[in-house]
Amino acid sequence: MINKSYLNTVKEVTDKIIDLRKKRKNIFCLISGPQGSGKTTFSSHVKSELQKNKLKVLVLSIDNFYLGKKDRKNLSNKISNLFLTRGVPGTHNLKLLKKVLKKFKSKKKNKFKLPLFSKGHDDVLKSKFINLNFPYDIFILEGWCVGYQGSSILRLKKPINQMERLLDKNLKWRNHVNQVSKKYASLIYKKSDFSIFLKIPSFNQVFYWRKKQEQQIPKKLRMNNNQLKKFISFYQRITMDLLKDYKKSFNSYISIDTKHNFRKLRFIK
């Protein structure tokens, strides 16, 4: 909910990033939060505040790096057909994300065309791109699994929902997602200067908030309730891990209540 408290929190995050920039020329920031938590909107408000301070800001979502249907099909043939569904680590173009981060860190002038992924079409659109014009002062990467560093083998062995119990009996999907999550962490997340986790009350909120997001997609492309429940079951394990272990992976967090009210920025380390 956008109110005075929310805007104060945006200001707190903006002030922290500006303060960090006094020590370095550019800042790579992570904003992580479960589906529907409001991370995309929050990131855009932080961007607007930073721009008021004459800073050039790039905001991208981990969703901008999803693999297209063809690549996910290849992955499903090699490991598990669960990889046909986008979302988890392993279904992103990590090589492309590394390239964008490298261009940002170099501080050099460069124009780059980022392929556009359409959630409605669930595919990369070959004829459309996001035009990036480096250098930027700030790069904010936001996403539901951003900052996740993987789970223990012991935790992986126990199915977290019916989808895992019935469709991932051999643990191939879970194990690969976990291995790739650690790769994301070492190659991308550990290079961040500042990280924020948006802490929601519980995983139960995800369905209701994600359903609201679905209403923004053209009607013929929307998921119905059953499709949506199945879709978010792919996200459940990592979301619950992050809600449990966020203090181990982030510099700070912001609590959000069931009415979507944002609390103050709290520092962890």
Secondary structure, DSSP 4 states (H G I P E B T S, - for coil): --SHHHHHHHHHHHHHHHHHHTTSS-EEEEEE--TTSSHHHHHHHHHHHHHHTT--EEEEEGGGGB--HHHHHHHHHHT-GGGGS--STTSB-HHHHHHHHHHHHHT--EEEEEEEEETTTTEEEEEEEEEEEE--SEEEEEESSTT-----HHHHHS--SHHHHHH-TT-HHHHHHHHHHHHHHHHTGGG-SEEEEEE-S-THHHHHHHHHHHTTS-GGG---HHHHHHHHHTTHHHHHHHHHHHHHH-SEEEEE-TT--EEEEEE--
